[in-house]
Amino acid sequence: MTNLRYPELHSARLRLVSPAEASFDAATKLAGDDAPLFINAAEDAHAVWWSLATLIGHWQLRGYGMFVLLDRQSDEVLGMAGPWFPAGWPEPEVSYHLTENARGRGLASEAVQCILDWLFFDQKWDSVASLIEENNETSIKLAQRLGARPEQLIDHKMLGKVRIWRHAPQPNAAWADDKGPLQ
């Protein structure tokens, strides 16, 4: 890893960068005219700007946040994933959002595993949650593949009824053999 203010993670197909990193042109890549519409469902440029400011501000306030997922070959934006803990959340969670053309390729699993390795190896977290709606079979299957276990169903004031899925360090993860995702 180079001397960046924010971490940059790597997986087989992805480069994960903070939208707050000065060398990353977040305004063009995430809010420009050609940006993929995944930060905010609204096609309102002002709403996208506020969403982008929130993502960058989260890094400033918490010291961690969502990473932009970039294709390692083309630098195409494929989505976002990362630890997320805005005001009103019961605890930090790992969340992900992919662009339409990135879905169904195993990229969410690859990105979230990379992030979990970073959280457990580098950040020394003991566990992290994912808040998943009961009918979101795709996210439930992803959580299960990554070794998460279901916990209580909660009534979240913004998300409605969601189940907490608990991610904990796995014996075969990158951090377990002293090789983190930054190497």
C-alpha positions in Angstrom: 0.0 0.0 0.0 1.3 3.5 -0.8 1.1 6.3 1.7 -2.5 7.2 1.2 -4.6 9.0 3.7 -7.4 6.5 3.1 -6.8 2.8 2.6 -7.0 1.2 -0.8 -7.9 -2.5 -0.9 -7.4 -5.0 -3.7 -9.1 -8.3 -4.6 -8.6 -10.5 -7.7 -10.8 -8.3 -9.9 -11.4 -5.1 -7.8 -9.7 -2.1 -6.5 -11.5 -0.5 -3.6 -10.9 3.2 -2.9 -12.4 5.7 -0.6 -14.5 8.4 -2.3 -12.8 10.8 0.1 -9.3 10.1 -1.2 -8.0 13.2 -2.9 -6.6 11.3 -5.9 -10.0 9.9 -6.7 -12.3 12.2 -8.7 -15.5 11.4 -6.9 -17.4 14.2 -8.5 -16.8 12.9 -12.0 -16.9 9.2 -11.3 -19.9 9.2 -9.0 -21.9 12.3 -9.7 -20.9 13.3 -13.2 -23.1 13.0 -16.3 -21.8 9.6 -17.2 -21.8 8.2 -13.6 -23.6 5.0 -12.9 -26.9 5.6 -11.0 -26.4 3.5 -7.8 -25.7 6.1 -5.1 -29.2 7.4 -5.2 -32.1 6.1 -7.1 -33.2 9.6 -8.0 -32.0 11.1 -11.2 -31.7 14.5 -9.4 -28.2 15.8 -9.5 -28.7 17.6 -6.2 -29.8 14.4 -4.5 -26.7 12.6 -5.9 -24.5 15.4 -4.7 -26.0 15.1 -1.1 -25.5 11.4 -1.2 -21.8 11.8 -2.3 -21.2 14.4 0.4 -22.7 12.0 3.0 -20.4 9.2 1.8 -17.3 11.4 2.0 -18.4 12.9 5.3 -18.8 9.4 6.8 -15.1 8.8 6.2 -14.3 12.1 7.9 -16.5 11.5 10.9 -16.0 7.8 11.5 -12.6 7.1 10.0 -14.1 4.4 7.7 -16.9 4.1 5.2 -18.0 2.9 1.9 -15.4 2.1 -0.8 -15.9 2.7 -4.5 -15.5 -0.6 -6.3 -13.4 -0.2 -9.5 -12.6 -2.8 -12.1 -8.9 -3.5 -11.8 -8.4 -3.6 -15.6 -10.7 -0.8 -16.8 -11.2 1.4 -13.7 -14.9 1.2 -14.4 -17.1 2.0 -11.3 -18.9 -1.2 -10.4 -20.6 -0.1 -7.2 -19.8 0.6 -3.5 -19.3 -1.5 -0.4 -18.0 -1.0 3.0 -18.6 -0.4 6.7 -21.5 2.0 7.3 -22.7 3.5 10.6 -24.7 6.7 10.1 -26.7 8.3 12.9 -29.7 6.1 13.8 -28.1 2.8 12.9 -28.0 0.2 15.7 -24.4 -0.6 15.1 -21.8 -0.6 12.2 -22.8 -2.7 9.3 -21.2 -3.9 6.0 -23.3 -2.8 3.1 -23.0 -3.0 -0.6 -24.6 -1.6 -3.8 -23.7 -2.7 -7.3 -24.3 -1.1 -10.7 -26.7 -3.0 -12.9 -23.9 -4.5 -15.1 -21.9 -5.7 -12.1 -24.6 -7.9 -10.7 -24.6 -11.6 -11.0 -20.8 -11.9 -11.4 -19.7 -12.6 -7.8 -18.4 -9.1 -7.3 -20.4 -8.3 -4.2 -19.0 -11.5 -2.5 -15.5 -10.6 -3.6 -15.7 -7.0 -2.4 -17.4 -7.8 1.0 -14.9 -10.6 1.7 -12.0 -8.2 1.0 -13.6 -5.6 3.3 -14.2 -8.1 6.1 -10.6 -9.2 5.9 -9.6 -5.6 6.2 -11.9 -4.9 9.1 -10.8 -8.0 11.1 -7.1 -8.0 10.1 -6.2 -4.3 9.9 -8.9 -2.6 11.9 -9.1 -5.4 14.6 -12.9 -5.5 14.6 -14.4 -8.5 16.5 -17.6 -8.6 14.4 -19.8 -6.5 12.1 -23.4 -6.7 11.1 -25.3 -6.7 7.9 -28.9 -5.4 8.1 -30.9 -7.5 5.6 -34.7 -7.4 4.8 -36.2 -10.9 5.2 -37.3 -11.1 1.6 -33.9 -10.1 0.2 -32.8 -13.7 -0.8 -29.8 -12.5 -2.8 -28.3 -10.6 0.2 -29.2 -13.5 2.6 -27.4 -16.0 0.4 -24.3 -13.7 0.2 -24.3 -13.3 4.0 -24.5 -17.1 4.4 -21.7 -17.7 1.8 -19.5 -15.3 3.8 -20.2 -17.2 7.0 -22.6 -14.7 8.7 -25.2 -16.0 11.1 -28.7 -14.7 11.6 -29.6 -12.9 14.8 -32.6 -10.9 15.9 -35.2 -9.2 13.7 -35.4 -5.5 14.4 -37.7 -2.7 13.4 -35.4 -0.1 12.0 -36.9 3.4 11.8 -35.5 4.0 8.3 -35.3 0.5 6.8 -38.3 -1.2 8.4 -38.1 -4.8 9.6 -34.6 -6.2 9.0 -32.6 -9.1 10.4 -29.1 -8.6 11.8 -26.7 -11.0 10.2 -23.4 -11.3 12.2 -20.0 -11.5 10.4 -17.2 -12.7 12.6 -13.6 -13.6 11.8 -13.3 -16.9 9.9 -10.4 -19.3 10.3 -9.7 -19.4 6.6 -9.8 -15.6 6.0 -6.8 -13.6 4.8 -6.2 -12.1 8.2 -5.9 -15.6 9.8 -2.6 -16.3 8.1 -1.2 -12.8 8.6 -1.9 -11.7 5.0 -4.2 -8.8 4.9 -6.0 -7.4 1.8 -3.6 -4.5 1.5 -0.7 -6.7 0.4 
